[in-house]
């Protein structure tokens, strides 16, 4: 388990490994006709091991949320750690129809800003000429199930800090009132925009406590569900605890 924590460095993998271990523990007790299959005590080792791993694992930015006032059809937005690395499916967004209302795009990533990392790149591709992209804000979130915790956001005049990843880029970046305009986009060449680095950003005690509490609550919910739904042996009296 500790080896998987070091190799995969991912909360979802830790939950999956924990569920498999707990299921295996429940199955072994059931097959051995142990009377306390549905008691928490025989499984405390697994529960405590995964809980410790969830507390040790660093907090990651796993969503970059981009808010736009509108977006033209035929526009791709992709988040990449570097140009060489292929993005995952959750890191890509394609707009199929003209969107004239405010739009929020969630792009997946796995960025441990407390560790050494490269700042992500936003790639913009267009399928037809004369498309411009306007950005209202960019936010870095950590997400766990249905819990979203904003960690860092730039909006308004702060967007002027964004710059092209290439010094000789052909597209333009300029500020409009309260938003950033990306124009002169080329159908043949994507625009690469450097997003902010998180090296100097630190989480507050409240943010850290909220993320770790949500991790533990979700793990205890998984444990309660698996143990409660486990079949009882014929000699067992139901008890939990």
VENURDA-V159807 format. One record per residue. N is the residue number from 1. SS is DSSP state (H for helix, E for strand, C for the rest). PHI is phi as a letter, one per 20 degrees, with the letter a starting at -180 (NA if undefined). PSI is psi in whole degrees, -180 to 180 (NA if undefined). Layout:
# VENURDA-V159807
N & SS & PHI & PSI
N & SS & PHI & PSI
This chain:
# VENURDA-V159807
1 & C & NA & -46
2 & H & f & -33
3 & H & f & -43
4 & H & f & -33
5 & H & f & -41
6 & H & f & -37
7 & H & f & -51
8 & H & e & -32
9 & C & l & 49
10 & C & b & 134
11 & H & f & -43
12 & H & f & -42
13 & H & f & -38
14 & H & f & -42
15 & H & f & -43
16 & H & f & -46
17 & H & f & -41
18 & H & f & -43
19 & H & f & -39
20 & H & f & -44
21 & H & f & -43
22 & H & f & -40
23 & H & f & -41
24 & H & f & -39
25 & H & f & -43
26 & H & f & -42
27 & H & f & -41
28 & H & f & -44
29 & H & f & -36
30 & H & f & -44
31 & H & f & -30
32 & C & e & 4
33 & C & l & 36
34 & C & f & 136
35 & C & f & -16
36 & C & d & 46
37 & C & g & -41
38 & C & e & 22
39 & C & e & 148
40 & C & f & -24
41 & H & f & -45
42 & H & f & -16
43 & H & d & 10
44 & H & f & -33
45 & H & f & -47
46 & H & f & -45
47 & H & f & -46
48 & H & f & -37
49 & H & f & -47
50 & H & f & -39
51 & H & f & -42
52 & H & f & -41
53 & H & f & -39
54 & H & f & -31
55 & H & f & -31
56 & H & f & -38
57 & C & f & 129
58 & C & f & 157
59 & C & e & 132
60 & C & d & 150
61 & E & e & 112
62 & E & d & 7
63 & E & b & 132
64 & E & d & 117
65 & E & d & 119
66 & E & d & 124
67 & E & d & 129
68 & E & c & 146
69 & C & f & -26
70 & C & a & 171
71 & E & b & 133
72 & C & f & 153
73 & C & f & 149
74 & C & n & 25
75 & E & d & 129
76 & E & d & 134
77 & E & c & 127
78 & E & c & 137
79 & E & d & 125
80 & E & c & 142
81 & C & f & -34
82 & C & b & 169
83 & C & f & -27
84 & C & f & -28
85 & C & e & 133
86 & C & f & 131
87 & C & f & 152
88 & C & f & 170
89 & H & f & -36
90 & H & f & -11
91 & H & e & 8
92 & E & c & 143
93 & E & b & 132
94 & E & c & 127
95 & E & e & 115
96 & C & e & -28
97 & C & c & 158
98 & C & f & 125
99 & E & d & 112
100 & C & e & 1
101 & C & d & 167
102 & C & g & 136
103 & E & c & 138
104 & E & d & 124
105 & E & d & 124
106 & E & d & 120
107 & E & d & 126
108 & E & f & 146
109 & E & b & 179
110 & E & b & 87
111 & E & d & 111
112 & C & e & 92
113 & C & f & -15
114 & C & f & -8
115 & C & d & 170
116 & C & f & 131
117 & C & b & 165
118 & C & e & 139
119 & C & f & 140
120 & C & f & 159
121 & E & d & 139
122 & E & d & 120
123 & E & d & 131
124 & E & d & 121
125 & E & d & 144
126 & E & c & 149
127 & C & d & -9
128 & C & b & 160
129 & C & f & 164
130 & C & m & 25
131 & C & e & 135
132 & C & c & 153
133 & E & c & 130
134 & E & d & 137
135 & E & d & 129
136 & C & e & -39
137 & E & a & 159
138 & E & c & 127
139 & E & c & 139
140 & E & d & 125
141 & E & c & 155
142 & E & d & 134
143 & E & c & 135
144 & E & c & 111
145 & C & l & -118
146 & C & d & 14
147 & E & e & 123
148 & E & d & 129
149 & E & c & 110
150 & E & f & 133
151 & E & d & -33
152 & E & a & 139
153 & E & b & 142
154 & E & c & 137
155 & E & b & 170
156 & H & l & -135
157 & H & f & -21
158 & H & f & -21
159 & H & f & -16
160 & H & f & -15
161 & H & f & -17
162 & C & f & 144
163 & E & b & 162
164 & E & f & 144
165 & C & f & -23
166 & C & d & 138
167 & C & f & -27
168 & C & d & 31
169 & C & f & 143
170 & C & e & -21
171 & C & e & 166
172 & E & d & 147
173 & E & c & 120
174 & E & b & 153
175 & E & e & 138
176 & E & d & 172
177 & C & g & 110
178 & C & m & 8
179 & E & b & 164
180 & E & d & 132
181 & E & d & 130
182 & E & d & 113
183 & E & c & -175
184 & C & l & 37
185 & C & f & 147
186 & C & d & 132
187 & C & f & -33
188 & C & e & -21
189 & C & c & 127
190 & C & f & 155
191 & E & e & 129
192 & E & d & 122
193 & E & d & 130
194 & E & e & 120
195 & C & e & 164
196 & C & f & 149
197 & C & e & 153
198 & C & d & 12
199 & C & g & -39
200 & C & e & 3
201 & C & e & 132
202 & C & c & 143
203 & C & e & 147
204 & C & f & 164
205 & H & f & -38
206 & H & f & -42
207 & H & f & -44
208 & H & f & -45
209 & H & f & -39
210 & H & f & -44
211 & H & f & -48
212 & H & f & -37
213 & H & f & -42
214 & H & f & -39
215 & H & g & -48
216 & H & f & -41
217 & H & f & -42
218 & H & f & -41
219 & H & f & -42
220 & H & f & -33
221 & H & f & -41
222 & H & f & -44
223 & H & f & -47
224 & H & f & -42
225 & H & f & -47
226 & H & f & -45
227 & H & f & -39
228 & H & f & -34
229 & H & e & -3
230 & C & f & 141
231 & C & f & 148
232 & C & e & 144
233 & C & f & 160
234 & C & f & -24
235 & C & e & 2
236 & C & e & 137
237 & C & e & 131
238 & C & f & 130
239 & C & b & 148
240 & C & c & 106
241 & C & p & NA
